C-alpha cells in the first residue's frame, strides 16, 4: 500500500543502501544562449552564448541520481588524463560519491558531450569520445577494484553507453561476482553487447533497443508484451523493464506477469538522462526491499520529474515524495 508513511519508510531505507555504479563516465557541457540571426557563412543559426554549465553524464548521471536520493554510492569506470577527467573526479568527491574505482587512461580522452541550447531548444550536440574496449593495465585495475568492492554492496548497476568500459569480459566477471554474493544487478543496455547480458536481476532497455534486440517493432501493447517476454527468454534475467517514452514503461517479472505503467509527466522538455533516473530509482528501491511493481512506479514518477527540465537532472527525495503524495 503506497501512502505517506510507506514513502517515508522507503526514503529512509535508501540511506542505508550501498550501491556501485559501473560504466561509461561522461561530462555533459551545456552552452546556453540565444539566436537572433542566421550566419552569413552558412545557413545555420548564430548562437550567442550567455553561460556554460557542466553536469555529470552517462554512468556518472546514474551515480548522481542515487546520491541525490541519499544512497551510499561508489563509481567505477575510466576517465582520461585531461581537464575533463579531473573535473569529473572533483565533482564526485564534492558530491559524496566514492571515486576509488575511477582510473585514468592516458590513451583516451574523457567522454565529453557538449550541447548548445538556444531558447530552451537543443541546436546541436558535439561529442568527444572513444568507443574502443578498455584493455591492459587500466582494465586489470578496474577488475581488481570490482572484485574487492562488489561483496560489500547491496546492488550493482552496469550503465552501458557503448564507450568501451562494459565489454564481454567485464560482464562475465561482474555477473559471476553478483551471483556468488547474491547482489542485485541491473543493466542499462546497448545493442552491441546484448548477447552478453545474462542472468542478472533486471535489464532496462528503451523500446527502440528492446525492439532491435528482438528484431521487432514496438508499436502497441501487444508488441510490447511480445518483446518483453522474448527478452526474458533471451537473457535469462529475472525481470525486464522497458521504457516507452510518452507511453510509460512495461515491467515483466516473468512470462505471465506484465504491468503497463503509464507516464506521469505532463510536460516533456528534455528526455536526456531519463533512462539513468529509471534504472537508479528502480534498482535502489529493489535494494530497499520494495516490490518490483512499486519500484517501477517510483522510477516512473522520478522520470516524469526529470524530463520536465532541460538537461541532465536528478530527482530529490522531496520531489519524489511530493509527486507520490499528490497521486494518493
C-alpha positions as a printed Julia matrix, in Angstrom:
328×3 Matrix{Float64}:
  0.0     0.0     0.0
  1.65    3.27   -1.15
  0.85    6.03    1.34
  2.8     8.84    3.07
  4.17    6.53    5.76
  5.22    3.93    3.19
  7.02    6.6     1.15
  8.78    7.99    4.22
  9.92    4.47    5.19
 11.26    3.8     1.68
 13.19    7.06    1.54
 14.67    6.33    4.95
 15.81    2.88    3.78
 17.53    4.46    0.76
 20.09    6.0     3.14
 21.38    2.57    4.16
 21.86    1.14    0.66
 25.43    0.66   -0.59
 25.31    0.7    -4.36
 28.04    0.51   -7.02
 27.71    2.06  -10.49
 29.98    0.68  -13.21
 30.06    2.12  -16.69
 30.85    4.84  -19.18
 31.57    8.08  -17.34
 30.84   11.29  -19.22
 30.94   15.03  -18.71
 27.94   16.92  -20.09
 28.67   20.52  -21.08
 25.89   22.97  -21.87
 26.3    26.21  -23.78
 23.2    28.32  -23.07
 22.39   31.19  -25.39
 20.05   32.96  -27.76
 19.58   33.06  -31.53
 18.66   36.26  -33.36
 20.16   35.74  -36.81
 21.44   33.28  -39.4
 25.14   33.08  -40.14
 26.29   34.78  -43.38
 28.85   31.98  -43.76
 26.37   29.07  -43.9
 22.6    28.53  -43.41
 22.96   27.89  -39.66
 21.83   29.87  -36.61
 24.32   32.03  -34.75
 24.11   31.26  -31.03
 25.21   34.0   -28.66
 26.45   32.11  -25.6
 25.35   33.59  -22.27
 26.61   30.89  -19.88
 28.28   27.49  -19.75
 27.41   24.74  -17.27
 28.62   21.2   -16.6
 26.75   18.12  -15.36
 27.68   14.52  -14.64
 26.68   12.44  -17.66
 26.29    8.81  -18.71
 27.04    6.39  -15.87
 28.04    9.39  -13.76
 24.47   10.68  -14.02
 23.26    7.36  -12.61
 25.52    7.91   -9.61
 24.27   11.49   -9.28
 20.65   10.29   -9.22
 21.49    7.81   -6.47
 23.41   10.28   -4.29
 20.55   12.76   -4.7
 18.32   10.16   -3.03
 20.84    9.84   -0.18
 22.19    6.37   -1.04
 25.79    5.36   -0.3
 27.27    5.44   -3.81
 30.57    4.33   -5.39
 31.51    4.95   -9.03
 33.73    2.7   -11.15
 34.96    3.49  -14.64
 37.55    5.26  -16.78
 38.41    8.89  -17.47
 41.2    10.41  -19.5
 44.27   12.15  -18.12
 42.81   15.54  -19.0
 40.99   18.52  -17.5
 37.57   16.95  -18.11
 38.6    13.83  -16.21
 39.88   15.93  -13.33
 36.63   17.9   -13.28
 34.65   14.68  -13.01
 36.72   13.26  -10.16
 36.46   16.54   -8.24
 32.72   16.59   -8.79
 32.35   13.03   -7.49
 34.23   13.85   -4.32
 32.34   17.12   -3.83
 29.0    15.29   -4.13
 29.97   12.47   -1.77
 30.39    9.78   -4.43
 33.26    7.37   -3.75
 35.8     7.72   -6.56
 38.33    4.99   -5.67
 37.12    2.92   -8.63
 37.81    5.6   -11.24
 41.02    5.04  -13.18
 42.86    7.32  -15.62
 43.58    6.03  -19.11
 46.35    8.01  -20.79
 45.44    6.57  -24.21
 41.94    8.05  -24.44
 40.15   11.32  -23.79
 37.38   11.68  -21.26
 33.99   11.42  -22.95
 32.62   14.96  -23.34
 29.2    15.78  -24.79
 28.64   19.47  -25.47
 25.08   20.6   -26.11
 24.28   24.04  -27.49
 20.92   25.26  -26.17
 19.1    28.31  -27.5
 15.64   29.39  -26.34
 15.45   26.1   -24.38
 15.92   24.07  -27.58
 18.97   21.95  -28.39
 20.61   23.3   -31.53
 23.5    20.84  -31.88
 25.48   18.29  -29.85
 29.24   17.82  -30.18
 30.77   14.54  -28.95
 34.38   13.9   -27.94
 34.72   10.17  -27.25
 36.33    6.8   -27.83
 34.33    3.59  -28.12
 37.22    1.12  -28.02
 37.02   -1.52  -25.29
 39.35   -0.77  -22.41
 42.28   -3.16  -22.06
 45.66   -3.65  -20.46
 46.67   -2.31  -17.06
 43.7     0.02  -16.63
 41.32   -2.86  -17.32
 43.12   -5.03  -14.75
 42.89   -2.27  -12.14
 39.15   -1.96  -12.73
 38.66   -5.75  -12.43
 40.62   -5.83   -9.16
 38.53   -3.0    -7.74
 35.26   -4.72   -8.69
 36.41   -7.97   -7.08
 37.07   -6.14   -3.82
 34.05   -3.82   -3.86
 31.06   -5.9    -5.01
 30.91   -8.18   -1.92
 30.29   -5.07    0.19
 27.4    -3.72   -1.91
 23.69   -4.43   -1.95
 23.26   -3.53   -5.62
 25.35   -3.04   -8.75
 24.26   -1.0   -11.76
 26.0    -1.53  -15.11
 25.47    1.6   -17.21
 26.45    0.73  -20.77
 26.72    3.68  -23.16
 28.84    1.76  -25.66
 32.06    3.67  -24.93
 34.23    0.68  -24.01
 34.03    0.17  -20.25
 31.32   -2.5   -20.47
 32.53   -5.44  -22.57
 32.11   -9.23  -22.54
 34.95   -9.99  -20.12
 33.82   -7.33  -17.64
 30.21   -8.51  -17.85
 31.27  -12.11  -17.24
 33.39  -11.01  -14.26
 30.68   -8.86  -12.65
 27.86  -11.35  -13.24
 29.9   -14.11  -11.65
 30.57  -11.92   -8.59
 26.98  -10.71   -8.11
 25.6   -14.24   -8.43
 28.09  -15.56   -5.88
 27.32  -12.72   -3.44
 23.57  -12.64   -4.24
 23.77   -8.94   -5.04
 21.06   -7.17   -7.05
 22.4    -6.36  -10.52
 20.76   -4.06  -13.08
 21.9    -3.34  -16.63
 21.09   -0.35  -18.82
 22.0    -1.93  -22.17
 23.38   -1.08  -25.58
 22.63   -3.2   -28.62
 26.16   -4.4   -29.4
 26.51   -6.11  -26.01
 23.07   -7.74  -25.87
 24.46  -11.27  -26.43
 26.44  -10.92  -23.18
 23.69   -9.66  -20.82
 22.73  -12.79  -18.93
 21.14  -13.92  -15.67
 21.02  -10.61  -13.78
 18.18   -9.11  -11.76
 16.86   -6.71  -14.38
 17.69   -5.23  -17.77
 16.2    -1.81  -18.65
 16.27   -1.12  -22.42
 14.23    1.6   -24.05
 11.64    0.46  -26.59
 13.98    1.06  -29.56
 16.76   -1.06  -28.02
 14.33   -3.78  -26.95
 12.81   -3.95  -30.41
 16.17   -4.09  -32.17
 17.41   -6.83  -29.85
 14.4    -8.98  -30.75
 14.03   -7.97  -34.38
 10.63   -6.44  -33.59
  8.98   -3.02  -33.6
  7.08   -1.9   -30.53
  4.02   -0.03  -31.75
  1.41   -1.07  -29.19
  0.74   -3.03  -26.03
  0.66   -6.39  -27.82
  4.07   -5.89  -29.44
  5.44   -4.55  -26.13
  4.32   -7.71  -24.36
  5.73   -9.95  -27.05
  9.08   -8.13  -26.94
  9.33   -8.23  -23.16
  8.63  -11.94  -22.99
 11.16  -12.57  -25.74
 13.82  -10.61  -23.84
 13.17  -12.66  -20.7
 13.83  -15.81  -22.73
 16.91  -14.39  -24.46
 18.65  -13.04  -21.36
 17.51  -15.3   -18.53
 17.1   -12.16  -16.41
 14.63  -12.21  -13.52
 12.93   -9.05  -14.87
 12.79   -6.79  -17.89
 11.78   -3.14  -17.62
 11.19   -1.47  -21.0
 10.93    2.32  -21.05
  8.49    3.53  -23.69
  8.79    7.31  -23.85
  5.49    9.16  -23.52
  3.73    5.79  -23.23
  5.36    4.98  -19.88
  7.02    1.62  -19.34
  6.41   -2.11  -19.28
  7.56   -4.34  -16.41
  7.93   -8.07  -17.0
  8.53  -10.14  -13.87
  8.04  -13.41  -15.72
  6.31  -14.63  -18.86
  2.89  -14.34  -17.27
  3.27  -11.21  -15.12
  3.23   -7.94  -17.07
  2.46   -4.4   -15.92
  1.96   -1.39  -18.17
  2.76    1.75  -16.17
  1.56    4.97  -17.79
  3.73    8.09  -17.77
  3.04   10.8   -15.21
  4.83   13.71  -16.89
  2.58   16.49  -18.14
  5.33   18.45  -19.9
  8.38   16.92  -21.58
 11.19   19.4   -22.23
 14.2    17.06  -22.43
 14.49   13.27  -22.16
 18.28   13.44  -21.65
 19.2    11.11  -18.78
 15.66    9.82  -18.17
 16.87    6.22  -18.53
 19.57    6.9   -15.94
 16.9     8.03  -13.49
 14.73    4.97  -14.15
 17.47    2.42  -13.5
 18.73    4.37  -10.48
 15.39    4.56   -8.7
 14.24    1.07   -9.69
 17.49   -0.56   -8.51
 17.65    1.46   -5.3
 14.05    0.64   -4.46
 14.6    -3.08   -5.07
 17.65   -2.99   -2.78
 15.48   -1.31   -0.13
 13.04   -4.23   -0.26
 10.34   -2.56   -2.39
  8.28   -4.92   -4.56
  9.14   -4.73   -8.29
  5.82   -3.15   -9.36
  6.06   -0.43   -6.71
  9.74    0.1    -7.57
  8.77    0.6   -11.23
  6.04    3.07  -10.25
  8.58    5.09   -8.24
 11.02    5.01  -11.18
  8.25    6.21  -13.47
  7.42    9.08  -11.12
 11.09   10.05  -10.93
 11.46   10.01  -14.73
  8.41   12.24  -15.01
 10.15   14.8   -12.83
 13.49   14.9   -14.68
 12.04   15.16  -18.21
 10.21   18.34  -17.2
 13.51   20.26  -17.11
 16.16   20.91  -19.77
 19.45   19.0   -19.45
 20.53   16.05  -17.36
 18.83   16.2   -13.97
 18.31   14.13  -10.84
 15.34   13.82   -8.52
 15.39   14.72   -4.82
 13.6    12.82   -2.02
 11.3    15.81   -1.55
 10.31   15.9    -5.23
  9.68   12.16   -5.38
  7.72   12.12   -2.14
  5.69   15.14   -3.22
  4.67   13.57   -6.52
  3.72   10.28   -4.86
  1.61   12.11   -2.28
 -0.11   14.15   -5.0
 -1.28   10.9    -6.56
 -2.51    9.14   -3.45
